[in-house]
């Protein structure tokens, strides 16, 4: 009876010790969890798909600047009043780049890779896409594989490729914030649809869709 009582009195201690060990193991596994890595996409251009051309943003989409600001704020937490100043003619990307070295790295910074413009000139080749934004910034997107891209001190992984008739550009920063852009032709290839998805570190997403009309010159 005495041994039984002694064993019973130690059971709660053993139980707590077991829970503590499990908690430590969970923390260890969480700390050792591999960071997210983007999977390369198909780099082969689908037959008959060519995004090349001159594109002008539709009026309704041009007014979506406020929605993009809100999407950045909700997924990032970095104050962006200076990045979207009303009196500046620079693109938001140019302002972001000039200030990228001054922004704290505690939040997600993938938004600095987001180029914005009302007039796009797109040149597509077998290996990549070149987009001129308002004739001021030219961005190159190389199909297939994985790249390391940087703006100032901000470094991210990028993959570019095709899913059916849609070009998908994914950019992931070290803080797990992700920018996904999708480009596809609609309305008999006379309209370019650009879908922008910003994902926070907590995996919350904000989506903005821009529409551009083909301009013939």
Phi, psi and omega in degrees: 000322181293318179295320179299316179296322180293317178297317180297324182291337180271347185300314178300322179297316178298321181297314179295321179297321179294318178297319179298318179296319178295321179296316179297318180296320180296317179296320180296315180295322179295320180291330182268359182299137182292140178293157180294138178231132180285140179270128179304147181254170180298124182265004182272126180290128178298147180301131175082001182259118179218114181273002183299147177144178175257133187228135179243131184294141176288153186303316182297322180289328179297332179278359181278006179303321179296321180294324179292320176301316181295321180297319178295316182297319183290328185261349186243309183089356178275129179298131186238020181301319181287333183286337182237047181298139184291331189265007182257140179266357179289155174289157180299328181293319181297319179294320180297318183294319183294338183252002189299329180286348184258355185268138180297142180273010183286335179257177175287140182238016185294341182297340180293346177271359181275112176270139178230145177191158179266336178238121180245137170242117185249131173238121181249136174239184178290342188245349182184182183229136175243126179238124174263122180260111179052032177059019182242325182232130177247125180247137178252132177239111182268130184287141175076163178070191181227139182235157169253121181243155182213149171228109186060236180266001182270122183242141181212162173264142179225136171233142182226131179187184188249143169229107188057239183262014186246130173272128183242127177242120180242132179230125186236125179267176186289345179263016175072014173274135185234139174248124178240129177238135178236131179240130175206156180267138177225173178051062179056037176065019178263353179230134175258124178258125177241116179255125181249123178238120176254127181244130181280175176295335179271011177069020172276142185240145173232134185237136175229134180248129176246143179239135181235135177269142177290135179248124178260128182234000000 
